Amino acid sequence: DIAAVKWVGGNEANLERGLPNITGLIVLNDPETMVPLAIMDGSWITAMRTGAANAVAMKYLGPASPRTVAVVGCGVQGRSNLLAMLTRYPGIVRVCCYDVIPQALVAFIRDAESSHAGVEFVAAAGPREAVEEADIVVSAGPSPKHPTPYLRADWLKQGAMAAPVDYMGAWDAQLAAEVDLLITDDHAQMDYYRSKGYFADIPRPNADLGEVVAGLKPGRERSDERTMSICMGIAVDDAVTAALVYERACAAGIGVELPL
């Protein structure tokens, strides 16, 4: 019972302008009358739903009790995925962090330490140091069509999970072929992006996330498996999250009424 449209744009050069890479709006409509109910910021919802989708993937593909995780790329998606991991796995004690922009890394650790007491945040000197001991690795940097990978496949240890939200911009494509289980959130969307030049060397995933959640295809079956989820973000996630925000705003009596 949800109807919504998302208008979103992205420009990696926005960093130089002091603006976020991703910006957008969501219009939520009454599913029966189609009357608009709300115009909402889409940037926060995009960040939150991406992290949440990855947390669902971790539930089915991740190790049972990770203690050390890694965040490579310390921007908006790095922050929301950190929150998702710490929510899903309260037993995490150490987060290894890396970013090619030193200021971003410093700001990420500063904000994370103030928000997540009891967790150790470590600034890695390089990408290998960040990922080789991690039970889960989230990579959330740029998403170029023709990437220059800087994370090697053999750096992901046995039993670990890779969760790239950067369209495989950081990992060597060889990892996708080597993992024991590879999933995406939507086959059709991956096929579309493949036709546009992305994922050129990535094999077709074993399943999509919905199939695994529904029990139609298996998730992780052994503790020593290496797994990977490539969640690109699908519109139903935005619509569901927007509806939750709208319902809570109405219940709290917040928001501005606009004449139509």
C-alpha positions as a printed Julia matrix, in Angstrom:
260×3 Matrix{Float64}:
  0.0     0.0     0.0
  2.73    2.45   -0.96
  3.17    4.68   -4.0
  6.23    6.88   -4.42
  8.59    8.42   -6.9
 12.23    9.29   -6.27
 14.08   12.01   -8.17
 17.77   11.61   -7.48
 20.99   12.91   -8.94
 24.66   12.32   -8.26
 27.87   14.13   -9.09
 31.19   13.07   -7.6
 32.59   16.56   -8.28
 30.17   17.92   -5.67
 32.78   17.21   -3.0
 34.81   20.15   -4.33
 31.71   22.35   -4.06
 31.01   21.38   -0.46
 27.91   19.48   -1.55
 26.96   15.8    -1.11
 27.5    13.43   -4.01
 23.9    12.18   -3.92
 20.9    14.49   -3.56
 17.24   13.89   -4.21
 13.57   14.19   -3.35
 10.87   11.61   -2.77
  7.18   12.27   -3.41
  4.89    9.95   -1.47
  1.34    9.44   -2.77
 -1.84    7.93   -1.41
 -1.9     4.51   -3.13
 -5.67    4.62   -3.68
 -6.36    8.22   -4.7
 -2.81    9.0    -5.9
 -3.04   12.37   -4.16
  0.45   13.5    -3.05
  0.94   13.07    0.68
  4.46   14.36    1.22
  7.52   15.8    -0.45
 10.56   14.47    1.37
 14.32   14.72    1.33
 15.72   11.73   -0.53
 19.38   11.93    0.47
 18.96   10.67    4.04
 16.48    7.99    2.93
 18.9     6.81    0.22
 21.67    6.46    2.78
 19.53    4.68    5.37
 17.83    2.23    3.03
 21.16    1.25    1.48
 22.65    0.47    4.86
 19.52   -1.38    5.91
 19.5    -3.53    2.76
 23.12   -4.45    3.41
 22.23   -5.37    6.99
 19.6    -7.79    5.64
 22.23   -9.28    3.33
 24.58   -9.65    6.3
 21.88  -11.5     8.23
 21.88  -14.23    5.57
 25.42  -14.09    4.18
 27.53  -12.67    7.0
 29.44  -14.53    9.71
 27.45  -15.34   12.83
 29.37  -13.17   15.29
 31.79  -10.73   13.65
 34.12   -8.91   16.02
 36.19   -6.85   13.58
 34.74   -5.13   10.52
 36.08   -2.67    7.94
 34.72    0.44    6.26
 36.58    1.48    3.11
 35.25    4.82    1.94
 34.21    7.07    4.82
 31.48    9.19    3.27
 27.7     9.11    3.65
 27.34    5.45    2.69
 30.23    4.46    4.92
 28.44    6.08    7.86
 25.04    4.51    7.19
 26.56    1.08    6.63
 28.56    1.41    9.85
 25.3     2.11   11.68
 23.7    -0.89    9.96
 26.54   -3.22   10.98
 26.61   -2.07   14.59
 22.82   -2.41   14.8
 22.83   -5.87   13.28
 25.9    -7.04   15.25
 26.15   -5.44   18.71
 29.16   -7.69   19.42
 31.43   -5.75   17.05
 34.38   -4.38   19.03
 36.73   -3.04   16.33
 36.2    -1.1    13.11
 39.11   -0.61   10.72
 38.6     2.49    8.58
 40.26    3.71    5.4
 39.72    6.54    2.93
 41.94    8.04    0.27
 40.98   11.48    1.6
 42.68   11.91    5.0
 40.22   14.58    6.19
 37.27   12.29    5.5
 38.92    9.5     7.5
 39.61   11.78   10.47
 36.06   13.17   10.48
 34.56    9.68   10.17
 36.45    8.33   13.18
 35.77   11.45   15.24
 32.01   11.23   14.62
 31.91    7.45   15.04
 33.71    7.55   18.39
 31.23   10.11   19.71
 28.23    8.05   18.54
 29.32    4.49   19.3
 30.89    4.17   22.74
 32.72    0.95   23.52
 33.81    0.32   19.91
 37.43    0.82   18.86
 37.88    2.74   15.61
 41.25    2.35   13.91
 42.59    4.48   11.06
 44.3     2.05    8.68
 47.46    3.21    6.95
 46.39    1.49    3.72
 43.6    -0.61    2.21
 45.2    -3.98    2.93
 45.64   -3.14    6.6
 41.97   -2.19    6.74
 40.48   -5.36    5.28
 42.71   -8.38    5.84
 41.56   -9.08    9.42
 37.94   -7.99    8.96
 34.99  -10.38    9.21
 32.87   -8.02    7.07
 34.18   -5.41    4.63
 31.95   -2.58    3.38
 33.44   -0.64    0.47
 31.64    2.62   -0.21
 33.81    4.76   -2.44
 33.18    6.07   -5.98
 31.41    3.88   -8.56
 33.28    4.37  -11.86
 32.21    2.49  -14.96
 35.8     1.37  -15.53
 37.24    1.02  -12.01
 40.85    0.81  -10.93
 40.59   -1.78   -8.13
 42.77   -1.37   -5.07
 41.43   -4.22   -2.89
 42.89   -7.61   -3.84
 40.78  -10.75   -3.82
 43.19  -12.67   -1.6
 42.92  -10.02    1.13
 39.4   -11.18    2.08
 39.99  -13.89    4.66
 38.17  -17.22    4.88
 34.73  -16.92    6.44
 34.47  -13.19    5.71
 31.87  -11.23    3.74
 32.42   -8.41    1.25
 29.6    -5.9     0.93
 30.44   -3.4    -1.82
 27.98   -0.55   -2.29
 30.26    1.08   -4.88
 29.33   -1.14   -7.86
 32.59   -3.04   -7.33
 34.65    0.12   -7.65
 37.22   -1.0    -5.06
 37.48   -4.79   -5.21
 39.35   -6.77   -7.83
 36.65   -8.42   -9.97
 38.42  -11.73   -9.38
 36.9   -11.82   -5.89
 33.36  -12.01   -7.29
 34.37  -15.13   -9.23
 36.11  -16.72   -6.24
 33.58  -16.26   -3.43
 31.46  -19.24   -2.41
 28.24  -17.24   -2.67
 27.49  -14.06   -4.64
 24.14  -12.28   -4.51
 22.67   -8.99   -5.68
 19.48   -7.18   -4.74
 18.03   -7.28   -8.27
 19.18   -9.32  -11.28
 17.39   -7.09  -13.8
 19.05   -3.92  -12.51
 22.48   -5.54  -12.59
 21.82   -6.69  -16.16
 20.85   -3.13  -17.1
 24.02   -1.67  -15.63
 26.04   -4.43  -17.23
 24.68   -3.29  -20.61
 25.96    0.21  -19.79
 29.49   -1.0   -19.15
 29.45   -1.75  -15.42
 30.21   -5.19  -13.92
 32.05   -6.25  -17.08
 33.99   -9.05  -15.35
 31.45   -9.95  -12.66
 29.7   -13.35  -13.02
 25.95  -13.63  -12.74
 25.08  -13.85   -9.02
 23.84  -17.1    -7.5
 20.65  -15.44   -6.26
 19.01  -12.15   -5.48
 18.49  -11.1    -1.88
 14.73  -11.63   -2.0
 15.19  -15.26   -3.07
 17.52  -15.87   -0.13
 15.23  -14.16    2.4
 12.24  -16.13    1.09
 14.15  -19.41    1.45
 14.03  -20.13   -2.28
 17.82  -20.2    -2.52
 20.42  -20.79    0.19
 22.4   -18.17    2.03
 25.59  -18.9     3.95
 25.85  -22.61    4.74
 29.32  -22.89    6.32
 31.34  -20.7     8.62
 34.4   -20.82    6.35
 32.62  -19.55    3.23
 33.59  -16.26    1.67
 30.49  -14.39    0.52
 29.61  -11.19   -1.29
 26.47   -9.08   -1.68
 26.33   -6.4    -4.38
 23.38   -4.26   -3.3
 22.8    -1.51   -5.86
 19.66   -0.12   -4.25
 16.14   -0.73   -5.5
 13.17    1.62   -5.51
 10.97   -0.46   -3.2
 13.5     0.17   -0.41
 13.13    3.93   -0.86
  9.33    3.72   -0.92
  9.1     1.59    2.22
 11.53    3.8     4.13
  9.73    6.97    3.02
  6.4     5.54    4.18
  7.87    4.74    7.62
  9.25    8.28    7.93
  5.89    9.75    6.9
  3.94    7.6     9.37
  6.25    8.57   12.24
  6.14   12.25   11.28
  2.33   12.2    11.28
  2.28   10.43   14.66
  4.71   12.99   16.11
  2.87   15.94   14.59
  5.91   17.27   12.75
  6.28   18.57    9.23
  4.89   21.56    7.32
  1.47   21.46    5.68
  1.58   22.73    2.11
 -1.44   23.83    0.02
 -1.95   21.98   -3.26
